[in-house]
């Protein structure tokens, strides 16, 4: 009796298993069909046409939104659909720009494309090439309309190779020297403002003509007014860090005399002194050409 009952039970199990196959196999198909239908419905919904760009990064609004839209090949007249674009392709388009260091793109329904990115930041304005900046890695960047070139120290390297393009990296020994100087000067006092680095003759064939020229403004506050002391430093490549260190020490001794030289007229808030040349090219010596007030 028990054997007969077991056989019947197995038959019922097999029966229900066979019966459930089309039921359970139809569920994924139904889900797939519903999802496909939903996607098709969204793809035809004009609410999801891209109308806005939201940008973030360590520098607030580092690049104009119009420029980002141009890079992304977005059009106001024929807007892309938020769910029909490739985020990978849009990211790749952004990274083609010489200004963009890294980028990621995401969607923000219903109509916004979200961009998080970092930019290459120029530290120099290159004199020999119009509207060209150079970043800390020697990369060439367009300046206007993205950066205020007047806020950047100028850099003179000599000749400007025509083959170098935006995004390209300078590899000359002059460029490497200028970047080294910039890094050394990162430890300078805040009141010292670097205005120009000139390394055109740093590798001159004749020893007597070799020099590195730095133009630095030393800004002093007195009674609510500012006094600007222009410094022109003449340096050699040998013991460059030591020469700059000697300047910082000398400058501390000179600051006590600054206040004696500042004579303010009534209502005057700025005094600018003529350049003072300091030559450090001979070891352990500093030749100073005195200046006067402009």
Secondary structure, 3 states (H helix, E strand, C coil): CHHHHHHHHHHHHHHHHHHHHHHHHHHHHHHHHHHHHHHHHHHCCHHHECCEEEEECCCCCCCCHHHHHHHCCCCCCCCCECCCCCHHHHHHHHHCCCCEEEEEEEEECCCEEEEEEEECCEEEEECCCCCEEEECCCEEEECCCCCCHHHCEEEECCCCCCCCCCCCECCCHHHHHHHHHHHHHHHCCCCEEEEEEECCCCCCCCHHHCCEEEEEEEEEEECCEEEEEEEEEEECCCCHHHHHHHHHHHHHHHHHHHHHHCCCCCCCCEEEEEEEEEECCCCCCCEEECCCEC
